[in-house]
Amino acid sequence: MVQGWVTTLVLAFGILVAVIGVIAYLRMFRKDRLSRAYQSTTDVPPPHPTIVGNTRENGQDSKAKSEQAAPRD
């Protein structure tokens, strides 16, 4: 039969390894999350205003389209 102090030592070693593993995983998870947050803020360029000039829809001027009569219901 195994002595009591050996069982206690093996159990304490297992708990210590588990705690160290959880701490290492949480540190890795936090670093990954922070690096993703940093990348998302640096990868997205600031919005630029879009200047719309003479636009044509289906080959017609938008000015000519606004002068057309609206269909009646």
PDB file of N, H, CA, C and O in Angstrom:
ATOM      1  N   MET A   1       0.839  -1.182   0.000  1.00  0.00           N
ATOM      2  CA  MET A   1       0.000   0.000   0.000  1.00  0.00           C
ATOM      3  C   MET A   1       0.889   1.252   0.000  1.00  0.00           C
ATOM      4  O   MET A   1       1.946   1.279   0.631  1.00  0.00           O
ATOM      5  N   VAL A   2       0.432   2.292  -0.727  1.00  0.00           N
ATOM      6  H   VAL A   2      -0.427   2.269  -1.239  1.00  0.00           H
ATOM      7  CA  VAL A   2       1.198   3.540  -0.826  1.00  0.00           C
ATOM      8  C   VAL A   2       0.991   4.335   0.458  1.00  0.00           C
ATOM      9  O   VAL A   2      -0.108   4.389   1.010  1.00  0.00           O
ATOM     10  N   GLN A   3       2.041   4.927   0.899  1.00  0.00           N
ATOM     11  H   GLN A   3       2.934   4.883   0.451  1.00  0.00           H
ATOM     12  CA  GLN A   3       1.976   5.704   2.137  1.00  0.00           C
ATOM     13  C   GLN A   3       1.203   7.006   1.917  1.00  0.00           C
ATOM     14  O   GLN A   3       1.099   7.473   0.782  1.00  0.00           O
ATOM     15  N   GLY A   4       0.673   7.586   2.962  1.00  0.00           N
ATOM     16  H   GLY A   4       0.758   7.207   3.883  1.00  0.00           H
ATOM     17  CA  GLY A   4      -0.146   8.788   2.891  1.00  0.00           C
ATOM     18  C   GLY A   4       0.588  10.003   2.378  1.00  0.00           C
ATOM     19  O   GLY A   4       0.001  10.820   1.668  1.00  0.00           O
ATOM     20  N   TRP A   5       1.857  10.145   2.718  1.00  0.00           N
ATOM     21  H   TRP A   5       2.333   9.481   3.294  1.00  0.00           H
ATOM     22  CA  TRP A   5       2.592  11.329   2.283  1.00  0.00           C
ATOM     23  C   TRP A   5       2.860  11.292   0.780  1.00  0.00           C
ATOM     24  O   TRP A   5       2.947  12.346   0.151  1.00  0.00           O
ATOM     25  N   VAL A   6       2.995  10.093   0.186  1.00  0.00           N
ATOM     26  H   VAL A   6       2.924   9.236   0.697  1.00  0.00           H
ATOM     27  CA  VAL A   6       3.212   9.981  -1.252  1.00  0.00           C
ATOM     28  C   VAL A   6       1.941  10.396  -1.993  1.00  0.00           C
ATOM     29  O   VAL A   6       1.999  11.113  -2.991  1.00  0.00           O
ATOM     30  N   THR A   7       0.793   9.934  -1.490  1.00  0.00           N
ATOM     31  H   THR A   7       0.747   9.351  -0.679  1.00  0.00           H
ATOM     32  CA  THR A   7      -0.489  10.318  -2.103  1.00  0.00           C
ATOM     33  C   THR A   7      -0.685  11.821  -2.029  1.00  0.00           C
ATOM     34  O   THR A   7      -1.106  12.443  -3.004  1.00  0.00           O
ATOM     35  N   THR A   8      -0.387  12.405  -0.889  1.00  0.00           N
ATOM     36  H   THR A   8      -0.045  11.900  -0.097  1.00  0.00           H
ATOM     37  CA  THR A   8      -0.527  13.855  -0.720  1.00  0.00           C
ATOM     38  C   THR A   8       0.422  14.603  -1.649  1.00  0.00           C
ATOM     39  O   THR A   8       0.041  15.613  -2.242  1.00  0.00           O
ATOM     40  N   LEU A   9       1.648  14.120  -1.778  1.00  0.00           N
ATOM     41  H   LEU A   9       1.958  13.300  -1.297  1.00  0.00           H
ATOM     42  CA  LEU A   9       2.627  14.772  -2.647  1.00  0.00           C
ATOM     43  C   LEU A   9       2.189  14.699  -4.113  1.00  0.00           C
ATOM     44  O   LEU A   9       2.279  15.699  -4.825  1.00  0.00           O
ATOM     45  N   VAL A  10       1.719  13.544  -4.574  1.00  0.00           N
ATOM     46  H   VAL A  10       1.646  12.732  -3.995  1.00  0.00           H
ATOM     47  CA  VAL A  10       1.281  13.399  -5.956  1.00  0.00           C
ATOM     48  C   VAL A  10       0.054  14.259  -6.219  1.00  0.00           C
ATOM     49  O   VAL A  10      -0.051  14.888  -7.271  1.00  0.00           O
ATOM     50  N   LEU A  11      -0.879  14.290  -5.264  1.00  0.00           N
ATOM     51  H   LEU A  11      -0.794  13.779  -4.408  1.00  0.00           H
ATOM     52  CA  LEU A  11      -2.081  15.120  -5.405  1.00  0.00           C
ATOM     53  C   LEU A  11      -1.723  16.604  -5.447  1.00  0.00           C
ATOM     54  O   LEU A  11      -2.281  17.344  -6.257  1.00  0.00           O
ATOM     55  N   ALA A  12      -0.812  17.048  -4.597  1.00  0.00           N
ATOM     56  H   ALA A  12      -0.359  16.447  -3.939  1.00  0.00           H
ATOM     57  CA  ALA A  12      -0.383  18.451  -4.591  1.00  0.00           C
ATOM     58  C   ALA A  12       0.325  18.797  -5.905  1.00  0.00           C
ATOM     59  O   ALA A  12       0.141  19.889  -6.443  1.00  0.00           O
ATOM     60  N   PHE A  13       1.141  17.859  -6.421  1.00  0.00           N
ATOM     61  H   PHE A  13       1.290  16.972  -5.984  1.00  0.00           H
ATOM     62  CA  PHE A  13       1.825  18.102  -7.690  1.00  0.00           C
ATOM     63  C   PHE A  13       0.807  18.232  -8.829  1.00  0.00           C
ATOM     64  O   PHE A  13       0.952  19.102  -9.687  1.00  0.00           O
ATOM     65  N   GLY A  14      -0.200  17.392  -8.843  1.00  0.00           N
ATOM     66  H   GLY A  14      -0.317  16.685  -8.145  1.00  0.00           H
ATOM     67  CA  GLY A  14      -1.236  17.467  -9.873  1.00  0.00           C
ATOM     68  C   GLY A  14      -2.010  18.774  -9.815  1.00  0.00           C
ATOM     69  O   GLY A  14      -2.297  19.377 -10.849  1.00  0.00           O
ATOM     70  N   ILE A  15      -2.347  19.212  -8.612  1.00  0.00           N
ATOM     71  H   ILE A  15      -2.114  18.722  -7.772  1.00  0.00           H
ATOM     72  CA  ILE A  15      -3.061  20.491  -8.458  1.00  0.00           C
ATOM     73  C   ILE A  15      -2.168  21.644  -8.904  1.00  0.00           C
ATOM     74  O   ILE A  15      -2.646  22.568  -9.563  1.00  0.00           O
ATOM     75  N   LEU A  16      -0.892  21.610  -8.561  1.00  0.00           N
ATOM     76  H   LEU A  16      -0.504  20.859  -8.025  1.00  0.00           H
ATOM     77  CA  LEU A  16       0.044  22.674  -8.953  1.00  0.00           C
ATOM     78  C   LEU A  16       0.181  22.737 -10.478  1.00  0.00           C
ATOM     79  O   LEU A  16       0.177  23.824 -11.055  1.00  0.00           O
ATOM     80  N   VAL A  17       0.301  21.597 -11.121  1.00  0.00           N
ATOM     81  H   VAL A  17       0.304  20.713 -10.653  1.00  0.00           H
ATOM     82  CA  VAL A  17       0.408  21.566 -12.587  1.00  0.00           C
ATOM     83  C   VAL A  17      -0.873  22.105 -13.219  1.00  0.00           C
ATOM     84  O   VAL A  17      -0.804  22.841 -14.203  1.00  0.00           O
ATOM     85  N   ALA A  18      -2.030  21.759 -12.680  1.00  0.00           N
ATOM     86  H   ALA A  18      -2.086  21.162 -11.881  1.00  0.00           H
ATOM     87  CA  ALA A  18      -3.304  22.247 -13.221  1.00  0.00           C
ATOM     88  C   ALA A  18      -3.411  23.757 -13.079  1.00  0.00           C
ATOM     89  O   ALA A  18      -3.838  24.430 -14.016  1.00  0.00           O
ATOM     90  N   VAL A  19      -3.036  24.300 -11.937  1.00  0.00           N
ATOM     91  H   VAL A  19      -2.689  23.752 -11.175  1.00  0.00           H
ATOM     92  CA  VAL A  19      -3.109  25.747 -11.718  1.00  0.00           C
ATOM     93  C   VAL A  19      -2.151  26.478 -12.660  1.00  0.00           C
ATOM     94  O   VAL A  19      -2.505  27.510 -13.229  1.00  0.00           O
ATOM     95  N   ILE A  20      -0.949  25.947 -12.823  1.00  0.00           N
ATOM     96  H   ILE A  20      -0.662  25.108 -12.361  1.00  0.00           H
ATOM     97  CA  ILE A  20       0.012  26.580 -13.736  1.00  0.00           C
ATOM     98  C   ILE A  20      -0.502  26.515 -15.177  1.00  0.00           C
ATOM     99  O   ILE A  20      -0.330  27.470 -15.935  1.00  0.00           O
ATOM    100  N   GLY A  21      -1.122  25.416 -15.556  1.00  0.00           N
ATOM    101  H   GLY A  21      -1.261  24.641 -14.941  1.00  0.00           H
ATOM    102  CA  GLY A  21      -1.677  25.288 -16.900  1.00  0.00           C
ATOM    103  C   GLY A  21      -2.794  26.277 -17.150  1.00  0.00           C
ATOM    104  O   GLY A  21      -2.865  26.867 -18.228  1.00  0.00           O
ATOM    105  N   VAL A  22      -3.678  26.472 -16.167  1.00  0.00           N
ATOM    106  H   VAL A  22      -3.621  25.993 -15.291  1.00  0.00           H
ATOM    107  CA  VAL A  22      -4.773  27.434 -16.326  1.00  0.00           C
ATOM    108  C   VAL A  22      -4.230  28.856 -16.424  1.00  0.00           C
ATOM    109  O   VAL A  22      -4.716  29.645 -17.235  1.00  0.00           O
ATOM    110  N   ILE A  23      -3.249  29.188 -15.625  1.00  0.00           N
ATOM    111  H   ILE A  23      -2.855  28.548 -14.967  1.00  0.00           H
ATOM    112  CA  ILE A  23      -2.655  30.536 -15.678  1.00  0.00           C
ATOM    113  C   ILE A  23      -1.985  30.775 -17.034  1.00  0.00           C
ATOM    114  O   ILE A  23      -2.127  31.847 -17.621  1.00  0.00           O
ATOM    115  N   ALA A  24      -1.257  29.772 -17.525  1.00  0.00           N
ATOM    116  H   ALA A  24      -1.142  28.901 -17.048  1.00  0.00           H
ATOM    117  CA  ALA A  24      -0.603  29.923 -18.833  1.00  0.00           C
ATOM    118  C   ALA A  24      -1.634  30.084 -19.945  1.00  0.00           C
ATOM    119  O   ALA A  24      -1.449  30.896 -20.852  1.00  0.00           O
ATOM    120  N   TYR A  25      -2.722  29.312 -19.879  1.00  0.00           N
ATOM    121  H   TYR A  25      -2.873  28.653 -19.142  1.00  0.00           H
ATOM    122  CA  TYR A  25      -3.768  29.418 -20.899  1.00  0.00           C
ATOM    123  C   TYR A  25      -4.430  30.791 -20.860  1.00  0.00           C
ATOM    124  O   TYR A  25      -4.656  31.398 -21.907  1.00  0.00           O
ATOM    125  N   LEU A  26      -4.741  31.285 -19.669  1.00  0.00           N
ATOM    126  H   LEU A  26      -4.557  30.792 -18.819  1.00  0.00           H
ATOM    127  CA  LEU A  26      -5.393  32.591 -19.567  1.00  0.00           C
ATOM    128  C   LEU A  26      -4.482  33.715 -20.049  1.00  0.00           C
ATOM    129  O   LEU A  26      -4.958  34.669 -20.663  1.00  0.00           O
ATOM    130  N   ARG A  27      -3.189  33.620 -19.784  1.00  0.00           N
ATOM    131  H   ARG A  27      -2.802  32.844 -19.285  1.00  0.00           H
ATOM    132  CA  ARG A  27      -2.255  34.634 -20.291  1.00  0.00           C
ATOM    133  C   ARG A  27      -2.200  34.609 -21.809  1.00  0.00           C
ATOM    134  O   ARG A  27      -2.183  35.660 -22.450  1.00  0.00           O
ATOM    135  N   MET A  28      -2.170  33.407 -22.390  1.00  0.00           N
ATOM    136  H   MET A  28      -2.183  32.553 -21.869  1.00  0.00           H
ATOM    137  CA  MET A  28      -2.133  33.278 -23.843  1.00  0.00           C
ATOM    138  C   MET A  28      -3.438  33.802 -24.460  1.00  0.00           C
ATOM    139  O   MET A  28      -3.416  34.491 -25.479  1.00  0.00           O
ATOM    140  N   PHE A  29      -4.565  33.470 -23.836  1.00  0.00           N
ATOM    141  H   PHE A  29      -4.583  32.909 -23.008  1.00  0.00           H
ATOM    142  CA  PHE A  29      -5.858  33.927 -24.334  1.00  0.00           C
ATOM    143  C   PHE A  29      -5.953  35.444 -24.275  1.00  0.00           C
ATOM    144  O   PHE A  29      -6.447  36.064 -25.217  1.00  0.00           O
ATOM    145  N   ARG A  30      -5.490  36.055 -23.191  1.00  0.00           N
ATOM    146  H   ARG A  30      -5.089  35.552 -22.426  1.00  0.00           H
ATOM    147  CA  ARG A  30      -5.545  37.514 -23.049  1.00  0.00           C
ATOM    148  C   ARG A  30      -4.645  38.201 -24.067  1.00  0.00           C
ATOM    149  O   ARG A  30      -5.035  39.216 -24.643  1.00  0.00           O
ATOM    150  N   LYS A  31      -3.450  37.670 -24.300  1.00  0.00           N
ATOM    151  H   LYS A  31      -3.133  36.845 -23.832  1.00  0.00           H
ATOM    152  CA  LYS A  31      -2.547  38.267 -25.293  1.00  0.00           C
ATOM    153  C   LYS A  31      -3.144  38.183 -26.692  1.00  0.00           C
ATOM    154  O   LYS A  31      -3.046  39.128 -27.475  1.00  0.00           O
ATOM    155  N   ASP A  32      -3.763  37.048 -27.003  1.00  0.00           N
ATOM    156  H   ASP A  32      -3.843  36.279 -26.368  1.00  0.00           H
ATOM    157  CA  ASP A  32      -4.383  36.878 -28.322  1.00  0.00           C
ATOM    158  C   ASP A  32      -5.534  37.856 -28.495  1.00  0.00           C
ATOM    159  O   ASP A  32      -5.678  38.458 -29.559  1.00  0.00           O
ATOM    160  N   ARG A  33      -6.351  38.021 -27.469  1.00  0.00           N
ATOM    161  H   ARG A  33      -6.234  37.532 -26.605  1.00  0.00           H
ATOM    162  CA  ARG A  33      -7.487  38.932 -27.553  1.00  0.00           C
ATOM    163  C   ARG A  33      -7.019  40.377 -27.680  1.00  0.00           C
ATOM    164  O   ARG A  33      -7.592  41.145 -28.453  1.00  0.00           O
ATOM    165  N   LEU A  34      -5.993  40.754 -26.936  1.00  0.00           N
ATOM    166  H   LEU A  34      -5.528  40.130 -26.308  1.00  0.00           H
ATOM    167  CA  LEU A  34      -5.477  42.118 -27.023  1.00  0.00           C
ATOM    168  C   LEU A  34      -4.844  42.380 -28.391  1.00  0.00           C
ATOM    169  O   LEU A  34      -4.989  43.473 -28.940  1.00  0.00           O
ATOM    170  N   SER A  35      -4.148  41.390 -28.943  1.00  0.00           N
ATOM    171  H   SER A  35      -4.031  40.503 -28.497  1.00  0.00           H
ATOM    172  CA  SER A  35      -3.529  41.597 -30.258  1.00  0.00           C
ATOM    173  C   SER A  35      -4.592  41.716 -31.339  1.00  0.00           C
ATOM    174  O   SER A  35      -4.420  42.480 -32.289  1.00  0.00           O
ATOM    175  N   ARG A  36      -5.696  40.969 -31.213  1.00  0.00           N
ATOM    176  H   ARG A  36      -5.836  40.348 -30.441  1.00  0.00           H
ATOM    177  CA  ARG A  36      -6.789  41.108 -32.179  1.00  0.00           C
ATOM    178  C   ARG A  36      -7.445  42.477 -32.068  1.00  0.00           C
ATOM    179  O   ARG A  36      -7.767  43.091 -33.085  1.00  0.00           O
ATOM    180  N   ALA A  37      -7.644  42.958 -30.857  1.00  0.00           N
ATOM    181  H   ALA A  37      -7.383  42.459 -30.031  1.00  0.00           H
ATOM    182  CA  ALA A  37      -8.257  44.275 -30.672  1.00  0.00           C
ATOM    183  C   ALA A  37      -7.342  45.360 -31.248  1.00  0.00           C
ATOM    184  O   ALA A  37      -7.819  46.317 -31.858  1.00  0.00           O
ATOM    185  N   TYR A  38      -6.039  45.211 -31.054  1.00  0.00           N
ATOM    186  H   TYR A  38      -5.651  44.433 -30.559  1.00  0.00           H
ATOM    187  CA  TYR A  38      -5.093  46.191 -31.588  1.00  0.00           C
ATOM    188  C   TYR A  38      -5.086  46.155 -33.111  1.00  0.00           C
ATOM    189  O   TYR A  38      -5.046  47.201 -33.758  1.00  0.00           O
ATOM    190  N   GLN A  39      -5.125  44.940 -33.694  1.00  0.00           N
ATOM    191  H   GLN A  39      -5.157  44.090 -33.169  1.00  0.00           H
ATOM    192  CA  GLN A  39      -5.127  44.818 -35.146  1.00  0.00           C
ATOM    193  C   GLN A  39      -6.392  45.403 -35.747  1.00  0.00           C
ATOM    194  O   GLN A  39      -6.338  46.038 -36.800  1.00  0.00           O
ATOM    195  N   SER A  40      -7.526  45.200 -35.096  1.00  0.00           N
ATOM    196  H   SER A  40      -7.569  44.684 -34.241  1.00  0.00           H
ATOM    197  CA  SER A  40      -8.770  45.705 -35.668  1.00  0.00           C
ATOM    198  C   SER A  40      -8.804  47.231 -35.643  1.00  0.00           C
ATOM    199  O   SER A  40      -9.438  47.839 -36.506  1.00  0.00           O
ATOM    200  N   THR A  41      -8.143  47.863 -34.683  1.00  0.00           N
ATOM    201  H   THR A  41      -7.628  47.370 -33.981  1.00  0.00           H
ATOM    202  CA  THR A  41      -8.133  49.321 -34.657  1.00  0.00           C
ATOM    203  C   THR A  41      -7.128  49.887 -35.651  1.00  0.00           C
ATOM    204  O   THR A  41      -7.306  51.005 -36.133  1.00  0.00           O
ATOM    205  N   THR A  42      -6.072  49.133 -35.968  1.00  0.00           N
ATOM    206  H   THR A  42      -5.928  48.224 -35.576  1.00  0.00           H
ATOM    207  CA  THR A  42      -5.075  49.653 -36.892  1.00  0.00           C
ATOM    208  C   THR A  42      -5.366  49.266 -38.330  1.00  0.00           C
ATOM    209  O   THR A  42      -4.910  49.951 -39.245  1.00  0.00           O
ATOM    210  N   ASP A  43      -6.107  48.197 -38.562  1.00  0.00           N
ATOM    211  H   ASP A  43      -6.478  47.640 -37.819  1.00  0.00           H
ATOM    212  CA  ASP A  43      -6.384  47.744 -39.927  1.00  0.00           C
ATOM    213  C   ASP A  43      -7.474  48.549 -40.615  1.00  0.00           C
ATOM    214  O   ASP A  43      -7.499  48.619 -41.844  1.00  0.00           O
ATOM    215  N   VAL A  44      -8.361  49.148 -39.865  1.00  0.00           N
ATOM    216  H   VAL A  44      -8.341  49.092 -38.867  1.00  0.00           H
ATOM    217  CA  VAL A  44      -9.493  49.851 -40.453  1.00  0.00           C
ATOM    218  C   VAL A  44      -9.095  51.300 -40.716  1.00  0.00           C
ATOM    219  O   VAL A  44      -8.816  52.036 -39.770  1.00  0.00           O
ATOM    220  N   PRO A  45      -9.062  51.726 -41.975  1.00  0.00           N
ATOM    221  CA  PRO A  45      -8.712  53.119 -42.255  1.00  0.00           C
ATOM    222  C   PRO A  45      -9.880  54.026 -41.878  1.00  0.00           C
ATOM    223  O   PRO A  45     -11.026  53.579 -41.849  1.00  0.00           O
ATOM    224  N   PRO A  46      -9.598  55.294 -41.589  1.00  0.00           N
ATOM    225  CA  PRO A  46     -10.687  56.215 -41.261  1.00  0.00           C
ATOM    226  C   PRO A  46     -11.594  56.421 -42.466  1.00  0.00           C
ATOM    227  O   PRO A  46     -11.134  56.353 -43.606  1.00  0.00           O
ATOM    228  N   PRO A  47     -12.853  56.668 -42.232  1.00  0.00           N
ATOM    229  CA  PRO A  47     -13.771  56.826 -43.366  1.00  0.00           C
ATOM    230  C   PRO A  47     -13.470  58.096 -44.153  1.00  0.00           C
ATOM    231  O   PRO A  47     -13.171  59.144 -43.580  1.00  0.00           O
ATOM    232  N   HIS A  48     -13.554  57.985 -45.465  1.00  0.00           N
ATOM    233  H   HIS A  48     -13.797  57.134 -45.931  1.00  0.00           H
ATOM    234  CA  HIS A  48     -13.333  59.124 -46.350  1.00  0.00           C
ATOM    235  C   HIS A  48     -14.666  59.539 -46.949  1.00  0.00           C
ATOM    236  O   HIS A  48     -15.454  58.680 -47.346  1.00  0.00           O
ATOM    237  N   PRO A  49     -14.933  60.826 -47.022  1.00  0.00           N
ATOM    238  CA  PRO A  49     -16.201  61.242 -47.634  1.00  0.00           C
ATOM    239  C   PRO A  49     -16.193  60.933 -49.124  1.00  0.00           C
ATOM    240  O   PRO A  49     -15.188  61.126 -49.807  1.00  0.00           O
ATOM    241  N   THR A  50     -17.296  60.465 -49.602  1.00  0.00           N
ATOM    242  H   THR A  50     -18.113  60.308 -49.047  1.00  0.00           H
ATOM    243  CA  THR A  50     -17.428  60.139 -51.015  1.00  0.00           C
ATOM    244  C   THR A  50     -18.041  61.319 -51.734  1.00  0.00           C
ATOM    245  O   THR A  50     -19.112  61.801 -51.363  1.00  0.00           O
ATOM    246  N   ILE A  51     -17.359  61.782 -52.763  1.00  0.00           N
ATOM    247  H   ILE A  51     -16.490  61.391 -53.065  1.00  0.00           H
ATOM    248  CA  ILE A  51     -17.853  62.911 -53.544  1.00  0.00           C
ATOM    249  C   ILE A  51     -18.531  62.354 -54.776  1.00  0.00           C
ATOM    250  O   ILE A  51     -17.909  61.658 -55.579  1.00  0.00           O
ATOM    251  N   VAL A  52     -19.796  62.661 -54.921  1.00  0.00           N
ATOM    252  H   VAL A  52     -20.301  63.227 -54.269  1.00  0.00           H
ATOM    253  CA  VAL A  52     -20.569  62.155 -56.050  1.00  0.00           C
ATOM    254  C   VAL A  52     -20.671  63.263 -57.085  1.00  0.00           C
ATOM    255  O   VAL A  52     -21.166  64.353 -56.801  1.00  0.00           O
ATOM    256  N   GLY A  53     -20.200  62.971 -58.275  1.00  0.00           N
ATOM    257  H   GLY A  53     -19.797  62.085 -58.505  1.00  0.00           H
ATOM    258  CA  GLY A  53     -20.259  63.942 -59.361  1.00  0.00           C
ATOM    259  C   GLY A  53     -21.462  63.647 -60.232  1.00  0.00           C
ATOM    260  O   GLY A  53     -22.525  63.290 -59.725  1.00  0.00           O
ATOM    261  N   ASN A  54     -21.307  63.791 -61.517  1.00  0.00           N
ATOM    262  H   ASN A  54     -20.444  64.082 -61.929  1.00  0.00           H
ATOM    263  CA  ASN A  54     -22.374  63.464 -62.458  1.00  0.00           C
ATOM    264  C   ASN A  54     -22.521  61.954 -62.502  1.00  0.00           C
ATOM    265  O   ASN A  54     -21.660  61.249 -63.028  1.00  0.00           O
ATOM    266  N   THR A  55     -23.608  61.470 -61.951  1.00  0.00           N
ATOM    267  H   THR A  55     -24.308  62.043 -61.523  1.00  0.00           H
ATOM    268  CA  THR A  55     -23.838  60.032 -61.989  1.00  0.00           C
ATOM    269  C   THR A  55     -24.845  59.729 -63.069  1.00  0.00           C
ATOM    270  O   THR A  55     -25.747  60.523 -63.336  1.00  0.00           O
ATOM    271  N   ARG A  56     -24.687  58.585 -63.683  1.00  0.00           N
ATOM    272  H   ARG A  56     -23.954  57.940 -63.466  1.00  0.00           H
ATOM    273  CA  ARG A  56     -25.614  58.157 -64.727  1.00  0.00           C
ATOM    274  C   ARG A  56     -26.187  56.820 -64.316  1.00  0.00           C
ATOM    275  O   ARG A  56     -25.456  55.922 -63.898  1.00  0.00           O
ATOM    276  N   GLU A  57     -27.472  56.693 -64.433  1.00  0.00           N
ATOM    277  H   GLU A  57     -28.065  57.423 -64.773  1.00  0.00           H
ATOM    278  CA  GLU A  57     -28.128  55.428 -64.160  1.00  0.00           C
ATOM    279  C   GLU A  57     -28.786  54.954 -65.440  1.00  0.00           C
ATOM    280  O   GLU A  57     -29.632  55.641 -66.013  1.00  0.00           O
ATOM    281  N   ASN A  58     -28.394  53.790 -65.875  1.00  0.00           N
ATOM    282  H   ASN A  58     -27.707  53.232 -65.409  1.00  0.00           H
ATOM    283  CA  ASN A  58     -28.930  53.189 -67.091  1.00  0.00           C
ATOM    284  C   ASN A  58     -28.765  54.098 -68.316  1.00  0.00           C
ATOM    285  O   ASN A  58     -29.628  54.121 -69.193  1.00  0.00           O
ATOM    286  N   GLY A  59     -27.676  54.830 -68.371  1.00  0.00           N
ATOM    287  H   GLY A  59     -26.975  54.811 -67.658  1.00  0.00           H
ATOM    288  CA  GLY A  59     -27.408  55.656 -69.538  1.00  0.00           C
ATOM    289  C   GLY A  59     -28.151  56.977 -69.553  1.00  0.00           C
ATOM    290  O   GLY A  59     -28.032  57.714 -70.531  1.00  0.00           O
ATOM    291  N   GLN A  60     -28.907  57.314 -68.525  1.00  0.00           N
ATOM    292  H   GLN A  60     -29.003  56.715 -67.730  1.00  0.00           H
ATOM    293  CA  GLN A  60     -29.642  58.585 -68.482  1.00  0.00           C
ATOM    294  C   GLN A  60     -29.041  59.468 -67.411  1.00  0.00           C
ATOM    295  O   GLN A  60     -28.541  58.976 -66.400  1.00  0.00           O
ATOM    296  N   ASP A  61     -29.087  60.753 -67.626  1.00  0.00           N
ATOM    297  H   ASP A  61     -29.493  61.153 -68.447  1.00  0.00           H
ATOM    298  CA  ASP A  61     -28.613  61.681 -66.611  1.00  0.00           C
ATOM    299  C   ASP A  61     -29.577  61.686 -65.442  1.00  0.00           C
ATOM    300  O   ASP A  61     -30.785  61.529 -65.622  1.00  0.00           O
ATOM    301  N   SER A  62     -29.033  61.870 -64.221  1.00  0.00           N
ATOM    302  H   SER A  62     -28.052  61.998 -64.075  1.00  0.00           H
ATOM    303  CA  SER A  62     -29.903  61.932 -63.055  1.00  0.00           C
ATOM    304  C   SER A  62     -30.779  63.189 -63.102  1.00  0.00           C
ATOM    305  O   SER A  62     -31.878  63.198 -62.547  1.00  0.00           O
ATOM    306  N   LYS A  63     -30.289  64.267 -63.772  1.00  0.00           N
ATOM    307  H   LYS A  63     -29.396  64.260 -64.223  1.00  0.00           H
ATOM    308  CA  LYS A  63     -31.084  65.486 -63.904  1.00  0.00           C
ATOM    309  C   LYS A  63     -32.310  65.218 -64.774  1.00  0.00           C
ATOM    310  O   LYS A  63     -33.414  65.657 -64.451  1.00  0.00           O
ATOM    311  N   ALA A  64     -32.117  64.511 -65.857  1.00  0.00           N
ATOM    312  H   ALA A  64     -31.220  64.155 -66.120  1.00  0.00           H
ATOM    313  CA  ALA A  64     -33.234  64.203 -66.748  1.00  0.00           C
ATOM    314  C   ALA A  64     -34.228  63.281 -66.056  1.00  0.00           C
ATOM    315  O   ALA A  64     -35.432  63.371 -66.296  1.00  0.00           O
ATOM    316  N   LYS A  65     -33.741  62.415 -65.218  1.00  0.00           N
ATOM    317  H   LYS A  65     -32.763  62.341 -65.023  1.00  0.00           H
ATOM    318  CA  LYS A  65     -34.623  61.496 -64.521  1.00  0.00           C
ATOM    319  C   LYS A  65     -35.517  62.238 -63.531  1.00  0.00           C
ATOM    320  O   LYS A  65     -36.688  61.889 -63.378  1.00  0.00           O
ATOM    321  N   SER A  66     -34.985  63.251 -62.863  1.00  0.00           N
ATOM    322  H   SER A  66     -34.035  63.535 -62.988  1.00  0.00           H
ATOM    323  CA  SER A  66     -35.781  63.980 -61.880  1.00  0.00           C
ATOM    324  C   SER A  66     -36.879  64.819 -62.558  1.00  0.00           C
ATOM    325  O   SER A  66     -37.870  65.162 -61.914  1.00  0.00           O
ATOM    326  N   GLU A  67     -36.713  65.153 -63.846  1.00  0.00           N
ATOM    327  H   GLU A  67     -35.907  64.875 -64.368  1.00  0.00           H
ATOM    328  CA  GLU A  67     -37.712  65.928 -64.539  1.00  0.00           C
ATOM    329  C   GLU A  67     -38.861  65.075 -65.083  1.00  0.00           C
ATOM    330  O   GLU A  67     -39.887  65.612 -65.501  1.00  0.00           O
ATOM    331  N   GLN A  68     -38.695  63.775 -65.078  1.00  0.00           N
ATOM    332  H   GLN A  68     -37.862  63.339 -64.738  1.00  0.00           H
ATOM    333  CA  GLN A  68     -39.737  62.896 -65.598  1.00  0.00           C
ATOM    334  C   GLN A  68     -40.897  62.850 -64.609  1.00  0.00           C
ATOM    335  O   GLN A  68     -40.713  63.010 -63.403  1.00  0.00           O
ATOM    336  N   ALA A  69     -42.076  62.632 -65.138  1.00  0.00           N
ATOM    337  H   ALA A  69     -42.226  62.502 -66.118  1.00  0.00           H
ATOM    338  CA  ALA A  69     -43.261  62.554 -64.296  1.00  0.00           C
ATOM    339  C   ALA A  69     -43.288  61.241 -63.542  1.00  0.00           C
ATOM    340  O   ALA A  69     -42.904  60.196 -64.068  1.00  0.00           O
ATOM    341  N   ALA A  70     -43.749  61.308 -62.298  1.00  0.00           N
ATOM    342  H   ALA A  70     -44.061  62.157 -61.871  1.00  0.00           H
ATOM    343  CA  ALA A  70     -43.867  60.110 -61.483  1.00  0.00           C
ATOM    344  C   ALA A  70     -45.120  59.346 -61.881  1.00  0.00           C
ATOM    345  O   ALA A  70     -46.134  59.978 -62.179  1.00  0.00           O
ATOM    346  N   PRO A  71     -45.101  58.034 -61.901  1.00  0.00           N
ATOM    347  CA  PRO A  71     -46.289  57.263 -62.275  1.00  0.00           C
ATOM    348  C   PRO A  71     -47.377  57.414 -61.216  1.00  0.00           C
ATOM    349  O   PRO A  71     -47.101  57.526 -60.021  1.00  0.00           O
ATOM    350  N   ARG A  72     -48.609  57.414 -61.688  1.00  0.00           N
ATOM    351  H   ARG A  72     -48.833  57.322 -62.658  1.00  0.00           H
ATOM    352  CA  ARG A  72     -49.742  57.552 -60.768  1.00  0.00           C
ATOM    353  C   ARG A  72     -50.229  56.187 -60.326  1.00  0.00           C
ATOM    354  O   ARG A  72     -50.137  55.211 -61.071  1.00  0.00           O
ATOM    355  N   ASP A  73     -50.733  56.127 -59.144  1.00  0.00           N
ATOM    356  H   ASP A  73     -50.808  56.919 -58.539  1.00  0.00           H
ATOM    357  CA  ASP A  73     -51.288  54.869 -58.622  1.00  0.00           C
ATOM    358  C   ASP A  73     -52.775  54.783 -58.844  1.00  0.00           C
ATOM    359  O   ASP A  73     -53.400  53.792 -58.466  1.00  0.00           O
TER     360      ASP A  73
END
